[in-house]
Amino acid sequence: MSVADENEKWFHSILHSFPCKIIEEQTLWGQAVCRVWLPNEEDAQ
């Protein structure tokens, strides 16, 4: 694994029990909504 870029946002998904990366953030009706990438799923959710 390469050194992470300082702008990358990696977290641990409790639901999936796996690291995830936030790839998009929006505010919808005053609530934060994020699109995440799960490397083990090879898909964005």
Residue pairs with C-beta under 8 A, 6 or more apart in sequence:
4 10
8 21
9 21
9 22
10 19
10 20
10 21
10 22
11 19
11 20
11 21
11 22
11 36
12 18
12 19
12 20
13 19
13 20
13 36
13 38
16 38
16 40
16 41
18 38
18 39
18 40
19 39
20 36
20 37
20 38
20 39
21 36
21 37
21 39
22 34
22 35
22 36
23 35
23 36
23 37
23 44
24 34
24 35
25 32
25 33
25 34
25 35
26 32
26 33
26 34
27 33
35 44
35 45
36 44
36 45
37 43
37 44
38 44
38 45
